[in-house]
Amino acid sequence: MKEYFDKITEDVLHSLEKTQKNFWNISRVTGEFLYTLIKYADSKNVLEIGTSNGYSGIWIGKALKETGGRLTTIEFWEKRFSIAYQNFKACGIDDIITIVQGSACDILKELPKNCIIDFAFIDANKKEYIDYFNLLDSHMKAGGFICCDNVLSHKEKTQNFIDAINNHSNYENVVLNLPAGLSLGRKIR
């Protein structure tokens, strides 16, 4: 297994990988993909819906340390919020991450009109993916990405989102056969 980061960060990642099923975390290969894509796209303003214990946020945050960007991550459950914060702090990325606790739909409805997001990662309530997409669309930068995990493992819950993004004239989308299935949508205009 390739080591990407300093020993402390790798130790945190490895410990979180042991609890992957308990916290519904993405796979390591999906984390590696997000890390690489965010760096390649030179993303600066990233939004994550579904913080959990911070596993995906560590991958995203480490990429943003290299691009000079920031992550805002939304988590509904207070217990997970505090665990994630400790993991971000241990990995030295807490200074570029803002964790917001609450309902993602409610928080997205309150985004300022001038808030532009160049990368969004969604791994939360699967039935709400379509709602997140509709609320994010006007905030997505042309050329920006929306990535959604679990679109194959929870196909019946995410199909309305997949249909919507596939049929939207402003997006191109592909479902990658990464563990659980990852939808990779790019806003083209």
Secondary structure as UniProt FT lines:
FT   HELIX           7..17
FT   TURN            18..19
FT   HELIX           20..23
FT   HELIX           28..41
FT   STRAND          45..49
FT   TURN            52..53
FT   HELIX           55..67
FT   STRAND          70..75
FT   HELIX           78..90
FT   TURN            91..92
FT   HELIX           94..96
FT   STRAND          97..101
FT   HELIX           104..109
FT   TURN            113..114
FT   STRAND          117..122
FT   HELIX           126..128
FT   HELIX           129..136
FT   HELIX           137..139
FT   STRAND          140..149
FT   TURN            151..154
FT   HELIX           155..167
FT   TURN            169..170
FT   STRAND          171..176
FT   TURN            179..180
FT   STRAND          182..187
//
